[in-house]
Amino acid sequence: MCVSQPVQGKFKIKGDKTDAMKDLMKFSDGSDQRLQAERNVTYVSRMQCLQAAIDQQISDMANGAADRKLGLVAFNNEVTVVGDGAQDPQIVTGDKLEDYDYLMNNGAEQGKLRMKNKIGETAKNLTEKLMGLEETGPTALGPAVATAVAMAAEGASGSQVVICTDGLANVGLGAFDEAKEPEQIAQVEAFYEKIGEFAKEKGLTVNIVSIIGDECNLDSLSKLAEMTGGNVERVDPVSLTKNFANILSQPIIASNVVAKIKLHKGLQFRHENPEWLSEDKTLLCRDIGNVTMDTEITFEYTLKPIAELAKMEDIDLEKLKNLPFQTQITYKALDGSKCIRVITDEKAVSNNRAEVERVANYEMLG
């Protein structure tokens, strides 16, 4: 997070420590230690970009959604639990970073203790603690993720966790740097899958923001997002503010969503995981998890083999004019109630290829 990059123009950045070091940036005669091309350039660190992005979200929420709760968890060689900023942070370090049960239990406890206040009440305190964070080398990503997810689980269903990192997890549970053998890699991946299962069950969405240009194992981390309906983005640090805003602009509308799609017995699904299908391939069950207004799923189907159709005495393909479809959606609403929605429809059948191609939805097919 200490890596800096040049941005054209002179800017005064919140939290910038340049003024405190300005005397160190001069030659003995008092002249600046800058090249000619750098006179209209501001160097911005990744930490500054991250702080600016989070600070903007704190400000926006405090002014536009003051009833929300926002908490902060930072990590380097240890995990710093800031919460809503109303109290002094808790530091998690040492062997505790290797203890899954401790991290989850402690995270739940900290969610109750340090997430009591609404952002409208603690924005100033949270900003001060945010700007006081400093970058160091190691990355206790796994313990921080476990802590943050356990904390968020104490809130309302539909809560979100945004994980932002520019490095490879190398401290505590979920560390990738020492995982060389297949068995070790599988153990690390199992840790993140376990966190993902917990988050999905609690109705949480986990989003991953990775800084471009550094090693970060997105294959394993992305499973967290995939399992919970979150986003995975690799971004330029200067664009972090925009990315945070985009992620948080999509509220969760339902959790624990499962969709079952039923086809006519003369059809079957294709290109689907066999574990999701019934024996006759006419029923597809998709465990979706959390959904937003933009969530959509697609599936492909085709006729069953002619040999199978010939055995179905009650089906005459020449006489079929419509095919029925049904989707059964079970989900948990944000108030905790369990709901089911059933959608049934019929689609016309045609043997005229030209007619079908004329009315096809090519955007959907694409």
Backbone torsions as a table, in degrees:
resi	resn	phi	psi	omega
1	MET	NA	-10.4	-178.5
2	CYS	-86.1	-9.2	-179.6
3	VAL	-64.3	134.0	-178.9
4	SER	-112.4	157.4	175.5
5	GLN	-141.2	151.2	-177.4
6	PRO	-79.3	139.7	173.8
7	VAL	-124.2	127.4	-176.0
8	GLN	-63.5	131.2	179.5
9	GLY	108.2	163.4	178.8
10	LYS	-102.8	120.5	-177.7
11	PHE	-129.7	145.8	172.3
12	LYS	-97.8	107.7	-173.8
13	ILE	-97.3	135.9	178.7
14	LYS	-60.4	128.6	-179.3
15	GLY	86.8	1.7	-178.4
16	ASP	-68.7	134.5	-178.7
17	LYS	-105.0	13.5	-176.3
18	THR	-61.0	-42.2	-177.9
19	ASP	-59.6	-35.3	-178.8
20	ALA	-68.9	-19.5	-177.2
21	MET	-113.7	11.6	-171.9
22	LYS	-62.5	-31.2	179.3
23	ASP	-69.4	-24.5	179.2
24	LEU	-79.5	-10.8	-175.2
25	MET	-101.5	21.1	179.4
26	LYS	-123.1	153.0	173.1
27	PHE	-76.0	172.0	-178.4
28	SER	-60.9	-25.8	179.2
29	ASP	-86.5	3.1	177.6
30	GLY	94.0	-4.8	-179.0
31	SER	-81.2	157.2	-177.0
32	ASP	-72.7	144.3	174.2
33	GLN	-90.0	61.7	-180.0
34	ARG	-131.9	146.6	172.5
35	LEU	-75.8	160.6	-177.9
36	GLN	-56.9	-40.8	-176.7
37	ALA	-70.8	-11.5	-176.4
38	GLU	-98.8	3.9	-174.8
39	ARG	-71.0	-21.6	177.8
40	ASN	-119.2	40.7	-177.3
41	VAL	-127.6	139.9	174.2
42	THR	-113.3	126.3	177.3
43	TYR	-89.6	125.7	-175.6
44	VAL	-120.0	128.0	179.1
45	SER	-85.1	161.2	177.5
46	ARG	-61.8	-37.5	178.4
47	MET	-61.5	-41.5	178.7
48	GLN	-63.7	-40.1	178.4
49	CYS	-64.0	-42.5	179.5
50	LEU	-65.2	-45.4	178.7
51	GLN	-60.8	-41.4	179.4
52	ALA	-63.7	-40.7	-179.6
53	ALA	-64.6	-46.2	-179.4
54	ILE	-69.1	-40.2	178.8
55	ASP	-59.3	-39.5	178.5
56	GLN	-64.2	-39.6	178.6
57	GLN	-67.6	-38.9	176.7
58	ILE	-59.5	-46.7	-179.5
59	SER	-63.4	-46.1	-179.0
60	ASP	-62.6	-43.0	-179.4
61	MET	-68.5	-40.9	-178.9
62	ALA	-61.9	-31.9	-177.6
63	ASN	-93.8	-27.5	-175.1
64	GLY	-116.1	-17.6	-179.4
65	ALA	-146.6	59.2	-170.8
66	ALA	-64.6	-16.8	-179.2
67	ASP	-83.9	-8.3	178.9
68	ARG	-71.5	161.2	173.6
69	LYS	-114.4	133.3	-178.4
70	LEU	-131.0	128.2	-179.9
71	GLY	-124.8	157.3	-176.7
72	LEU	-125.6	133.2	172.6
73	VAL	-127.4	122.8	179.6
74	ALA	-110.1	157.7	-178.8
75	PHE	-149.9	142.5	169.0
76	ASN	-141.9	-111.1	173.5
77	ASN	-84.2	-0.6	176.3
78	GLU	-145.8	175.1	179.7
79	VAL	-113.1	127.5	179.9
80	THR	-108.3	113.5	-179.0
81	VAL	-94.0	103.7	-179.4
82	VAL	-88.7	-39.7	-177.0
83	GLY	68.6	-139.3	-176.9
84	ASP	-83.0	-0.3	175.7
85	GLY	89.0	0.1	-176.8
86	ALA	-79.2	-16.3	-178.0
87	GLN	-128.0	169.0	173.6
88	ASP	-66.1	142.7	-177.6
89	PRO	-63.9	155.8	171.4
90	GLN	-100.4	136.9	179.0
91	ILE	-106.6	125.6	176.4
92	VAL	-109.4	122.6	-174.2
93	THR	-148.0	179.7	174.6
94	GLY	65.3	-142.6	-176.5
95	ASP	-65.1	-20.4	-179.7
96	LYS	-63.2	-24.4	179.3
97	LEU	-71.6	-11.5	179.3
98	GLU	-105.2	2.0	-172.7
99	ASP	-108.0	101.6	-176.3
100	TYR	-59.9	-48.3	-177.3
101	ASP	-61.7	-41.1	178.6
102	TYR	-62.7	-46.7	-177.3
103	LEU	-60.2	-43.3	-179.1
104	MET	-70.3	-43.2	179.7
105	ASN	-67.5	-42.4	179.0
106	ASN	-65.5	-40.5	178.0
107	GLY	-60.2	-43.0	178.0
108	ALA	-62.6	-41.4	179.4
109	GLU	-64.8	-43.5	-179.9
110	GLN	-67.7	-30.1	176.1
111	GLY	-62.5	-34.7	178.1
112	LYS	-78.3	-39.1	-175.0
113	LEU	-81.8	-37.3	-169.8
114	ARG	-112.6	11.6	177.3
115	MET	-128.2	38.1	-177.3
116	LYS	-82.9	-27.8	-169.0
117	ASN	-101.3	149.1	177.5
118	LYS	-80.5	153.9	-175.7
119	ILE	-61.4	-29.1	177.9
120	GLY	-64.3	-22.7	-178.0
121	GLU	-94.0	-26.9	-171.1
122	THR	-121.3	10.8	-176.0
123	ALA	-55.5	-43.8	-177.7
124	LYS	-63.6	-47.5	-179.8
125	ASN	-63.1	-40.8	-178.9
126	LEU	-66.3	-39.6	178.3
127	THR	-63.6	-41.9	179.3
128	GLU	-60.8	-43.1	-180.0
129	LYS	-70.5	-35.3	176.7
130	LEU	-61.6	-47.0	-177.4
131	MET	-72.3	-14.4	178.1
132	GLY	-86.3	-6.2	179.8
133	LEU	-70.6	142.8	178.6
134	GLU	-126.5	148.2	-177.5
135	GLU	-84.4	139.9	171.6
136	THR	-138.8	-179.6	-169.4
137	GLY	-76.0	-59.9	-170.9
138	PRO	-63.8	166.5	-174.0
139	THR	-137.3	96.2	176.8
140	ALA	-87.0	60.9	-174.5
141	LEU	-66.0	-48.8	-177.6
142	GLY	-56.9	-51.7	178.1
143	PRO	-60.3	-35.3	178.9
144	ALA	-67.6	-40.9	178.6
145	VAL	-62.7	-46.5	179.3
146	ALA	-59.6	-44.6	-179.9
147	THR	-62.8	-48.0	-177.4
148	ALA	-64.3	-41.9	-179.6
149	VAL	-65.9	-42.5	178.5
150	ALA	-64.3	-37.4	177.3
151	MET	-65.4	-46.9	-177.9
152	ALA	-64.3	-29.9	-179.1
153	ALA	-65.7	-18.6	177.7
154	GLU	-80.2	-9.8	178.1
155	GLY	-91.6	-163.0	-177.1
156	ALA	-74.9	152.5	173.2
157	SER	-60.7	138.4	-175.9
158	GLY	99.0	2.0	177.7
159	SER	-68.9	158.9	-177.6
160	GLN	-124.3	148.5	173.2
161	VAL	-121.1	128.3	176.6
162	VAL	-113.0	116.0	180.0
163	ILE	-100.9	123.0	179.2
164	CYS	-122.0	123.3	-178.4
165	THR	-147.0	152.7	176.4
166	ASP	-121.0	12.4	-175.9
167	GLY	-142.9	171.5	179.6
168	LEU	-83.3	132.0	177.4
169	ALA	-58.5	123.7	-177.0
170	ASN	-138.5	11.5	178.2
171	VAL	-135.8	131.7	174.4
172	GLY	76.7	-163.8	-179.7
173	LEU	-59.9	145.1	178.3
174	GLY	78.6	10.9	-179.3
175	ALA	-74.4	132.4	-176.9
176	PHE	-95.3	-22.6	-169.1
177	ASP	-64.1	-31.4	-179.3
178	GLU	-96.0	-3.1	-178.5
179	ALA	-85.7	99.7	-177.4
180	LYS	-110.3	-41.8	-177.7
181	GLU	-82.7	152.4	179.6
182	PRO	-52.4	-39.8	-179.6
183	GLU	-64.5	-40.2	179.0
184	GLN	-67.4	-41.8	179.4
185	ILE	-63.6	-41.7	179.0
186	ALA	-62.8	-35.4	179.3
187	GLN	-65.7	-42.0	179.1
188	VAL	-65.9	-44.5	-179.8
189	GLU	-63.8	-35.8	178.8
190	ALA	-63.9	-34.4	178.5
191	PHE	-61.9	-48.7	-178.4
192	TYR	-69.2	-33.5	176.1
193	GLU	-65.8	-37.2	178.6
194	LYS	-64.7	-41.9	176.8
195	ILE	-63.6	-41.2	180.0
196	GLY	-62.5	-42.1	178.4
197	GLU	-62.3	-41.9	179.3
198	PHE	-63.0	-46.1	-178.4
199	ALA	-62.4	-43.2	-179.6
200	LYS	-63.0	-42.5	179.9
201	GLU	-61.8	-34.5	-178.4
202	LYS	-87.1	0.2	179.1
203	GLY	76.3	29.0	179.5
204	LEU	-98.3	151.2	171.6
205	THR	-112.1	130.5	178.6
206	VAL	-111.0	121.7	179.3
207	ASN	-109.7	142.5	-179.0
208	ILE	-116.0	126.7	173.7
209	VAL	-120.6	115.0	-178.7
210	SER	-111.7	137.6	-179.7
211	ILE	-78.8	130.3	178.7
212	ILE	-63.8	138.4	173.0
213	GLY	104.3	-2.7	179.8
214	ASP	-128.8	159.5	-179.3
215	GLU	-76.1	121.7	177.6
216	CYS	-149.2	123.8	-174.9
217	ASN	-74.4	85.7	-177.7
218	LEU	-74.5	-22.1	179.9
219	ASP	-58.7	-46.0	-179.5
220	SER	-79.0	-42.4	-179.1
221	LEU	-64.3	-35.6	-176.7
222	SER	-64.6	-23.4	177.1
223	LYS	-61.9	-34.1	176.9
224	LEU	-59.3	-46.1	-179.9
225	ALA	-69.1	-43.2	-178.0
226	GLU	-61.6	-41.9	-177.0
227	MET	-70.8	-23.8	-174.1
228	THR	-113.1	6.3	179.2
229	GLY	76.2	23.7	-179.7
230	GLY	-92.3	-175.9	-179.4
231	ASN	-109.2	152.0	171.9
232	VAL	-123.5	121.8	-178.3
233	GLU	-134.6	137.1	171.3
234	ARG	-107.8	120.3	-169.2
235	VAL	-131.2	156.1	167.8
236	ASP	-71.0	135.4	-176.3
237	PRO	-56.2	-31.5	-179.2
238	VAL	-67.1	-21.0	-178.0
239	SER	-94.1	7.1	-174.4
240	LEU	-60.0	-39.7	-177.9
241	THR	-57.8	-44.9	179.5
242	LYS	-64.6	-42.5	-177.4
243	ASN	-66.4	-40.8	177.1
244	PHE	-61.1	-43.2	-179.0
245	ALA	-63.2	-42.1	-179.4
246	ASN	-63.8	-42.5	-178.7
247	ILE	-64.0	-45.5	-174.5
248	LEU	-81.5	-6.7	-179.8
249	SER	-79.8	-9.7	-178.8
250	GLN	-106.6	91.7	-179.9
251	PRO	-71.4	149.2	175.6
252	ILE	-73.3	132.4	179.4
253	ILE	-106.9	-16.3	177.2
254	ALA	-162.6	153.4	179.8
255	SER	-128.3	170.7	-179.8
256	ASN	51.5	42.2	-176.8
257	VAL	-81.9	129.3	174.9
258	VAL	-128.6	128.6	179.4
259	ALA	-114.6	129.1	174.4
260	LYS	-113.5	125.5	-179.8
261	ILE	-114.0	127.2	-177.1
262	LYS	-111.9	129.5	178.5
263	LEU	-105.3	163.0	168.9
264	HIS	-59.3	148.0	-173.7
265	LYS	-68.2	-12.3	175.9
266	GLY	-86.0	-2.7	179.4
267	LEU	-111.7	168.7	173.5
268	GLN	-151.7	152.6	176.0
269	PHE	-75.5	154.8	173.9
270	ARG	-135.5	157.1	-179.5
271	HIS	60.4	35.0	177.8
272	GLU	-117.3	154.0	175.6
273	ASN	-61.8	122.9	-179.0
274	PRO	-54.6	-28.9	-179.0
275	GLU	-67.6	-20.1	-178.9
276	TRP	-90.9	-4.5	-172.4
277	LEU	-108.2	151.9	171.1
278	SER	-74.0	169.4	-176.2
279	GLU	-60.3	-36.9	-179.2
280	ASP	-90.0	5.6	175.9
281	LYS	63.2	24.2	178.3
282	THR	-104.1	-8.2	179.9
283	LEU	-123.5	122.5	179.1
284	LEU	-112.4	130.6	178.5
285	CYS	-118.1	114.6	-179.9
286	ARG	-110.8	122.4	174.4
287	ASP	-90.0	103.5	-171.3
288	ILE	-92.4	-33.0	-178.5
289	GLY	87.7	-122.6	-179.0
290	ASN	-93.7	148.0	179.7
291	VAL	-134.5	150.7	171.4
292	THR	-113.9	-177.5	178.2
293	MET	-62.8	-24.2	-176.8
294	ASP	-93.6	-2.1	-178.0
295	THR	-69.2	132.8	174.6
296	GLU	-145.1	153.3	174.8
297	ILE	-126.9	152.8	176.6
298	THR	-131.1	160.5	176.9
299	PHE	-151.5	159.4	178.1
300	GLU	-116.6	146.0	176.4
301	TYR	-141.6	164.1	-179.9
302	THR	-152.8	171.0	174.2
303	LEU	-67.2	148.7	172.4
304	LYS	-70.8	160.6	179.0
305	PRO	-54.1	144.7	-178.2
306	ILE	-55.0	-37.5	180.0
307	ALA	-59.6	-39.4	178.4
308	GLU	-71.5	-41.1	-179.4
309	LEU	-64.0	-35.2	-178.7
310	ALA	-63.6	-26.9	-179.6
311	LYS	-79.8	-14.3	-179.1
312	MET	-90.1	96.8	-174.0
313	GLU	-66.9	-23.3	-176.8
314	ASP	-89.5	7.0	180.0
315	ILE	-116.4	123.3	174.5
316	ASP	-120.9	102.6	-174.8
317	LEU	-59.9	-29.0	-178.5
318	GLU	-69.5	-27.2	-177.1
319	LYS	-96.0	-11.2	-179.3
320	LEU	-66.0	124.0	177.9
321	LYS	-109.1	-25.1	-179.5
322	ASN	-142.7	151.4	175.2
323	LEU	-121.3	131.5	-179.6
324	PRO	-85.4	149.0	175.1
325	PHE	-136.7	146.6	176.5
326	GLN	-143.0	137.1	174.9
327	THR	-121.1	128.2	176.5
328	GLN	-112.5	118.1	-176.7
329	ILE	-114.1	117.8	173.2
330	THR	-107.1	141.4	-176.4
331	TYR	-160.2	167.1	175.4
332	LYS	-109.3	122.6	178.0
333	ALA	-74.1	165.7	-176.6
334	LEU	-65.2	-20.1	176.7
335	ASP	-85.8	3.5	177.1
336	GLY	94.0	-9.2	-179.2
337	SER	-73.7	145.6	178.3
338	LYS	-93.8	129.8	-173.1
339	CYS	-129.8	161.1	174.3
340	ILE	-138.8	139.5	176.5
341	ARG	-129.2	132.5	-179.6
342	VAL	-118.3	126.4	179.4
343	ILE	-119.9	120.8	-180.0
344	THR	-120.6	137.1	-178.8
345	ASP	-150.4	162.6	174.4
346	GLU	-124.0	142.7	178.0
347	LYS	-119.7	135.1	-178.3
348	ALA	-68.4	146.7	179.0
349	VAL	-108.1	141.0	177.5
350	SER	-140.1	145.5	174.3
351	ASN	-97.6	1.3	-178.5
352	ASN	-94.2	101.1	-175.6
353	ARG	-59.8	-42.7	-178.0
354	ALA	-61.0	-38.9	179.6
355	GLU	-65.9	-42.7	-179.8
356	VAL	-64.9	-43.7	-179.4
357	GLU	-64.4	-30.4	-178.6
358	ARG	-69.0	-33.4	-176.0
359	VAL	-106.3	5.6	-177.9
360	ALA	-65.7	147.4	175.4
361	ASN	-89.7	92.7	-173.1
362	TYR	-72.9	-25.3	175.6
363	GLU	-64.7	-43.1	177.1
364	MET	-65.7	-44.0	-179.8
365	LEU	-62.7	-37.6	179.3
366	GLY	-64.0	NA	NA
